[in-house]
Amino acid sequence: QQLKHTLRYLSAFPQLGKRMLKTVTGIWSAPFQETDSSTKKGKGTDYQSVRLHAYLRIRQLSLLLPFPFIEQSLKAVYLSYARSAKFATSEIHWPTLTFLGNCIVELYGLDHVSGYQ
C-alpha cells in the first residue's frame, strides 16, 4: 500500500518497472492459502487483501508507465494466472481463481488493442 505514491517515479526507470511488475505479480498470484474452518477469519481472507493491493499496484503500473509496458503486464498476469489455475484442484480454490480471473478481465479492458493481440 505504501508503493501507491512512489510508482509514478518509475516511468523514468523501465528496468525498475519490470522488476516491480515481477515482484507484485508474484504476490498477486501466490500459492493458495487454506482457511481454518474453526475460525471465521482464516489466513486466506487476510491474504485476499494483500492480493487486492498487489493487483491495484499492477493496474497502477500499467496505467502510469509508457506503452509497451502494458503488454508486458498483460502477459505476466496471464501467465501467473495460468500457473495458479494449474494447481487449483479443490473447491476451496474457486473463489480465489474467480478473483484472479476478474482482475485479468479488468486489466485487459484497460487497453483493448493490446488485449486483443
C-alpha positions in Angstrom: 0.0 0.0 0.0 3.0 2.3 0.6 4.0 1.9 -3.1 1.0 3.9 -4.2 2.8 7.2 -4.0 6.1 6.2 -5.4 5.1 4.3 -8.6 4.8 7.5 -10.7 8.6 7.9 -10.4 9.3 4.5 -12.1 8.4 5.9 -15.5 12.0 7.2 -15.9 13.4 3.7 -15.0 11.8 1.0 -17.1 14.0 -1.8 -15.7 12.8 -1.0 -12.2 9.2 -1.1 -13.5 9.9 -4.7 -14.9 11.3 -5.8 -11.5 8.4 -4.3 -9.7 5.9 -6.0 -12.0 7.6 -9.3 -11.4 7.5 -8.9 -7.7 3.9 -7.7 -7.4 2.7 -10.3 -9.9 4.3 -13.0 -7.7 2.5 -11.6 -4.7 -0.8 -11.4 -6.6 -0.7 -15.0 -7.8 1.0 -16.6 -4.7 0.1 -20.1 -3.8 -3.3 -20.6 -2.3 -3.9 -20.3 1.5 -6.1 -22.8 3.2 -8.6 -21.3 5.6 -9.2 -22.7 9.0 -12.9 -23.8 9.3 -12.9 -23.4 13.1 -12.4 -19.6 12.9 -14.5 -17.1 10.9 -11.5 -15.3 9.6 -8.7 -17.5 8.4 -5.3 -16.8 6.8 -6.9 -16.9 3.4 -9.1 -13.9 4.0 -6.2 -11.9 5.3 -4.2 -12.8 2.2 -7.0 -11.7 -0.1 -6.4 -8.1 1.0 -2.8 -8.5 0.1 -3.8 -9.9 -3.3 -6.1 -6.9 -3.8 -3.4 -4.4 -3.0 -0.9 -6.2 -5.3 -3.5 -6.1 -8.1 -4.1 -2.4 -7.6 -0.3 -1.8 -7.9 -0.2 -3.9 -11.1 -3.0 -1.8 -12.5 -1.4 1.5 -11.5 1.9 0.4 -13.1 0.1 -0.5 -16.3 -1.6 2.9 -16.5 1.4 5.0 -15.5 4.3 3.5 -17.4 4.8 4.1 -21.2 3.1 2.0 -23.9 5.0 -1.3 -24.3 4.7 -1.9 -20.5 1.0 -2.7 -20.6 1.7 -5.5 -23.0 4.3 -6.9 -20.6 2.0 -6.6 -17.7 -0.9 -8.4 -19.5 1.4 -11.2 -20.5 2.8 -11.5 -16.9 -0.6 -11.5 -15.3 -2.0 -14.1 -17.7 1.0 -16.5 -17.2 0.8 -16.1 -13.5 -3.0 -16.9 -13.6 -2.3 -19.9 -15.7 0.3 -21.2 -13.3 -2.0 -20.7 -10.3 -5.0 -22.3 -12.0 -2.9 -25.4 -12.8 -2.7 -26.2 -9.1 -6.3 -25.4 -8.1 -7.7 -28.9 -7.5 -10.4 -28.4 -4.9 -13.5 -26.2 -4.4 -11.6 -24.2 -1.8 -9.6 -22.5 -4.5 -12.5 -21.4 -6.7 -13.2 -18.1 -5.1 -9.5 -17.1 -5.4 -9.5 -18.2 -9.1 -12.6 -16.2 -9.7 -11.0 -13.1 -8.1 -7.8 -13.6 -10.2 -9.9 -14.0 -13.3 -11.9 -10.8 -12.6 -8.6 -8.9 -12.2 -7.4 -10.2 -15.5 -10.6 -9.1 -17.3 -10.3 -5.6 -15.8 -6.7 -5.3 -16.9 -7.4 -6.5 -20.4 -10.2 -3.9 -20.5 -7.7 -1.0 -19.9 -6.3 -1.2 -23.4 -8.4 -3.1 -26.0 -5.8 -3.0 -28.7 -3.1 -4.6 -26.5 -5.6 -7.0 -25.0 -6.8 -8.2 -28.4 -3.3 -9.3 -29.5 
